[in-house]
Amino acid sequence: GTAAAARNVFGHLGWGVDATHAVATKIRGNYIGLLPDGETTAEITMEGVRLGDGCEGNVIGGTTAGAGNVFVGGGGVLIMDAAGSNTVCGNYFGFNAAGSKVRPMIIGVSVTAPASQTIGGNTPDAGNWFSASGPSYVVTYGVSLAWGGGAGSLIRYNHCGVRPGGGNAQGLWTGIGVREVGARVLDNEIANASDGIFVGKAGATPTVARNTIRNCGRAVYIEEDARPCLGNLGDANVNNDGGNVFGGSNGRFIDNQTPNAIKAEGNDFGTTVRADIDAKIQDKLDDPSLGRVDFSPLLGGAVPTGGVLAVTGATAMPARGGGAEVLFALSAPADLSVTVVNLAGRPLATVCRERPTEAGLQRLVWSGRSDQGMAVPSGLYLVRIDARNEDGQQATALARLMLTR
């Protein structure tokens, strides 16, 4: 209950509360892994609350005074098997009862049940507070949706790596992790983590918006064919308009280790200089096998500045079938035209004309045929690459091509 006299105290156990088929139950105001003084650790080695088959409509914690539980130990809440939808809100994970000191915790909330869950809620007072403390080799999470669990979940107004009274708490390995499912990750505060938000595996398509992420190794880390939306200003959905604040203290803003193009429009990177933003984003500019991260426009509609248009590293190589591969790097988005010309400068073949192209490493293939459909004979030619952006900047490069048949 919300009063001290109604509080349960669980300590030195495997599980605090282990429930199946519980419906509309309120679990609130308890110390789970702490002694009655609210200070002394009495760790739960597995999970403080475990909800299994048939658990539906339960609320762990709450938004009224005294409703939040305090979890200390291996895991806080596990929602598993065929559990239905439940809510976890207003709790402390990895703190003393006052929220002023860090206590041991490995995973705050873990969801493997397929049903949608609410972790936090639609008002700021519904947020949970997460810290972590464990062996250095243990991966720690604030919130983890894994094994296809929690599809469609709302993760909102939570605080990871931050003390309830202000200031930094013990950092987590990952603040919020989403694997294989879509979810809404909104209005959270994450600090001092290796990865602020991790998104992994095919099917992981969360909307990530209005989060504040600072002092993390990677604010957002994407891998294994995941496709999160970090901001899309091109549709009518106001809940995916970006609004994330990536503090300059992050080692990287976004690390995209997938071949997928990632939208990250409408966000605040602490600077409007394109080169400075790109320097903290891992994507196609760094590795041609990766997808590009599109971060323009920025929060408020500003266009990144200082992007000087350039075409560099132009190379043309014969390819099988009598054609050629054209490789080069484009420093900024532009409309691209590539033409094969003879040594007198006369155009023979158009590879592409005014094609909108993102910045990064480019690879184009020419069939070896002229614009009239005839095979271009063996010999020495030039490949002309012309780029022009919306600011009127232009850049040109030439590459030699020895064509053999």
N, C-alpha and C positions, 0 to 999 in steps of 0.2 A: 504494500500500500504506500501512499504518499507520506504518511506520518512515520516517525522513527519507531514508534511502538508496533507498527504493522510490518516492519521491515523483516525480510528473511535474510539470513547470513549463511552463505555456502562457502566452504573452504576445504582445502586438502582433499579434493575429490576428482574423479575423472570427469563427471558432468555435474552441473548444478541442477538444471531442469532438462529432462529428456521426455519430450511429448510426442504422442501420435494421436491423430483424430481429435485434437483439441480445436474447438471452434469458438471464435469471438472471446478468447481469454485475454485478460490484461496481466502482463508480467511487468511490475513496476516497483520502483523504490528499493530494490534489493542490492545488497553487496554480494557480488559473486566473485570470490577470489580475494576478498578482504575480510579482516576481522572487524568486530563491531566498532573499534575505534576509528575506522575509516582510513587508517594509515598502514597498518601492518599487513604484509602480504600473506595470503593463505591460498596459493595458486590452485586454480582449476587446470588440470593437465590436458584435457581434451577441449570441450566447449562449455561455456557457461550456460547457454540455452541451445538445445537442439530440437528443431521442429521437423518431424518426419511425415509419413503418409497421413493424409486426411487433415492436416493442420491448415485451417483456413480462417482468415479474418482476425487473426490474433494481433495484438499490439504489444510490442516489447518496448517499454519506456513510455514517454508521453511528453506533452508540452506544458503541463501544469507543474507548479512547484513541487519538488520531491518525487515526481513520477519517473525520472530517469534512473536507470540502473547503472551500477559501476562494475565493470568487468576487468578482471586481472587474471592473466594466465595464458595458456596456449592459444585458445581461440575464444572469441566472444560469442557470436551467434552463428550457427550453421543451419541453413534451410535446405533440406535435402529430399531425395526420393520423390514421392508424389505429393509433396506439400503444395497447398494452394497459395493464394496471394496473402501476404502478411505485411505488417509495417514495423520498422525498427526506427525509433526516433527519440531524440533527446537524451541519449546515453553517453557515458564516458567509457572509453576503451583504452586501458593502459595508463590510468591516472589514479591518484588517491581520491577520496570522496570530495575533497575541496577543489579538485582539478588543478592543484598548484604544483604537484610533484608527479614525476613519471614513475610508472610501475610496469612490470613485465607484461608484454602482449605480443603475439605473433601475427594473428589475423583477426581483425575486428569483426567483419561480417562476411561470411562466405555463402554464396548461393549456388547450388548445383541442381535444385529443383527447376523444372522447365517454366513454372508459372511466373508471371510478373510480380515483382516485389516493390515496395516503397521503402527506400532507405534515406531517411531525412523526411522531407515533405515540402509542401508548397508555401510554408512560412518560415522565416529565419529561425524561429525558436524550435523548429522541428529537427534541426541539424544535430548530428552526432559529432563527437569529438574523438579523434583517433591519435594515439601515439603508439610507439612500438619500442620494445626492448627485448633483445634475445641474442643468442650467439651470432657472431659475425657471418657465419656460413648459412644462416637461416634466412630465407626470403620472407619478408614481412609485408603485409598488405593492410590498408585501411578497409577497403571494400573489394571483394573479388567475385565476379560472375564467371564461372568456369564450367567446362563440360556441358555446354549448351544450356546452362542454368540462367534463369532470370530474364528471359526474352521480354522486351518491352518494359523493363523495370525503370523506375524513376529514382535517380540518385541525385539528391538536391539539398543544397544549403549545409553540406557537411564540411568539417574542418579536419584536415589531415596534417600532422606535424606542427600543430599550433596549440598553445595552452588556452583553456577557456578564459583565463584572466588576461590574456594577451601575452605576446612573446613566443619564442620558439619552443617547441617540444622536441622529443626524440624523433629523428627522421625515420621514415619507413623506406623499405626497398621500393615499393610502389604505393602511391596514394590510392588510386582507383584503377582496377584492372577489369577489362571487358573482353571476353573471348567468345567467338562463334555466334553472338547474338546482337540484335539491335537493342539499344537502351537510350535513355535520356540522361545525360550527365550535365547538370545545369547548376550554376550559381554556387559552386563549391570553392573552398579555399584550400590550397595545397602548398606546403612548404617543406623544404629540407629532405626531399625524397630523391632517390636515384632516378626514378621515373615518376613524374607527377601523375600522368595518365598513361596506361598501357592498353593498346588495342591490338589483339592478335587473332589470327586464323580466319579462314574464309567464313563469311556469314556475319562477321563482326562489323556492324554498320551503325555504331552509336552516333547520336547527335551530341556534340560537345560544344556548349555555349555558355558564355558569361561566367566562366571560371577564372579565378585569380591564381596563378601558379608562379612561384618565385623560389629562388635558391635551390633548384633541382638540377641534377645532372642533365636530364632531358625532360623538358616540360611535357611533351607528348611523344611517345614512342610507338611506332606502327610497324607490324611485321606480319608475315605469313598470310598474305593476300587479304588483309583486313582493309575495309573501306570506310573509315569514319568520315563524318561531315563536321569540319571545324569552322564552317561558316559559308553559307550560300546565299548571296544577296539577290540571286536571280529567280527566286520563286516566292510564293505568297506566304510561306510558313515563317512566322515571326520568331519562332523558337529555334531556328537554325541560322540566325543572322550573325553568328560569330560573337563578338563582344567579349571574347577571352582576353585577359590581360597577362601577357607573358613578360615577367620582370626581366630586366637586363642581367640579373644575377644568375639566371639559368645558363648552364653550359651550352645547351642547344635549345632552341625554341621547339622545333619539330624534327624528328628523325624518322624519315619515311624509308623503311627497308622493304618496300613492296614495289612491283612494277606499276602500281595504280596511280593515276593522277589524283591528287588530294586537294579538295577545295578548302581554303582557309581564309575566306574573305571576311572583312569587317572586324579585324582584331587589332589590338594594341600591342606593338612590339617594343614600345619605349623609344622608338626612333622612326623617322619616315624615310631614312636613307636606304634605298634598295640594296646597295652592296652590304651594308651593315646587317640587314635582315637576312639576306642570302648567306652571309658568313656563318650564321647560327642555324641554318636549315640544311639537313642532309637530304639530298634528292638527286634528280637527274643531272644537275650541274656538277655533282661530285662523282657520280657513277652512272654511265649511260643505261645500265640495266634497271635503274630505279625510275619511278614516276616523279613528275614535277609537282611541287607544292605551289598552288596558285594563291598568293596572299594579297593580291590587289583587287579592289581598293581596300584601304585600311579602315579602321574604326572611324566613323564619321564621314566616310566617302573620300578621304584623302588618297591621292595617287602617290605611290612611292617615288621619291625624287632621286636625282643623281645617277640614274642608270644610263651610262654612256653606251650607245649602240656600237657594237663591233662584231666583225666576223673574223675568227681566228682559226688557225690550224687546218686550213683548207687542203684537202688531199683528194685526188681522184685516182682510182685503181681499176684496171680491167677486171671484168667479172665473167663468169661462165656464160656462154651463149652470145658473146660478142658485145655485151654492154659494159656498164661500169658502175662502181659504187662511189658516191661522193660523200666525204666525211668532213665536218667542220663544227665549230662551236659558235653559238649565238649568245651574246652577252645579255640581251634583253628581248622581250617579246617584240615581234615585228612581222610585217607582211614580207614574204620571201619569194623571190623569183630566181630560178636557176636555169641557165642556158648554156648549151654546148655551141661553141663558135670555132671557126677555123682560124688560122694564124693571121689572116687579114681582118679578123673581127666580124666576119659575116655569120649571122646566126644560122645554125643548122637544125637544132632540136631544142624544144622547150621541155625541161624536166618538171618544173612547176612554175606557176605564175601567180604572184600576189597571194600566196597561201598564208593565212594567219598561223603563226608558229610561236610556240613558247620558247623561252630562253633555255639554253642547255646544249648538250652534244646532239648533233643531227646526223642522220644517215639516210641518204636518198639513193634510189636505184634508177639508173637510166637503161632502157632496153637496147640501146645501140642503134635505134632507128631515127631517121630524120622526121621532121614534122609532116613530110609527105608520105611517110610509111616505108621509105627505102632504107636498106641497111647502109650505114655510113662506112665507107671503106677504111682499111687500116691506115694509120698515120698518126701524126702529132696534132693534138687539138688542145683547146683551152676550155675550161669550165668556169663560167662567170657566175658569181653569187652576189645578188643584190638584195639588200634588206632596207626597209623603211618603216619607221614606227609612227605612232599617232602624234608624237611631238615634232615630226618633220625631220628627225635625224635620219641620215642615210649612211650605209656602210657597204663597201664592195670588196670582194676578194677574188683572185684568180687562182686556179689550180691547173697544172699541166696534166694531160692525159695522153698516154701512148696507147692507141687502140690497135689491137692485133686480132686477126681473124684466121 
